[in-house]
Amino acid sequence: MKTRLTNKLGEVRELTGRDVKRMQPMVKVLPANLQRAISQRDRQKANNIFIWLCY
């Protein structure tokens, strides 16, 4: 049985050890186009942080 991560009001509950054990790598569960979009966004964020730290 899957346990919801949010309640009826949309508040997110704390993750349990059981939740973490059920997590899977994104390459197993997401389509390739979504993986690329997430990876590109991560690189943009990393570049922004690097620039900010060096400024």
N, C-alpha and C positions, 0 to 999 in steps of 0.2 A: 504494500500500500504506500502510495506517495503522500508525503506530508507537505502541505502548502507552506511556502516561505513567507507569505503575507496573510494578514487577517482580513476581515471584511472591510476594515477602514483603510487598508493599504499599507499598514505598518509592517515593516519587515522584522521577522523574529531572528534571534541569534542562531547561527549555524551550529549544529551539533557534530560530534565526531562521526555519527552515522551519515549525516549529509555529506561531509567531506569524503568519506569512503566511497560514496556513490558518484562523485564527480568523475568526469571523463575528459580526456584531452580534446581540445576544440577540433583537431583534425579528424576525430572519430565521429563527431556529432554535427558539425556545421558544413554546409555546402562550400565548395572552393571559392566562389565569388565573395561570400561573406567573410571567409578567412582572410582573403586578400584585403578587403576593406578594413578589417580590424588591424591587420599587420601594418597597413599604410598609415592608419591613424596613430598607432603606437610609435612609429618612426617619427611622425610629425611632432608628437608630444615630446619624444626624447630629444629631438633637435631643438625644440623651444626651450627645454630645460637647460641644455648645454649652452645655448646662446645666452640665456638669462644668467647662468652661473659665471660665464666668462665676461659679461658686460661690466 
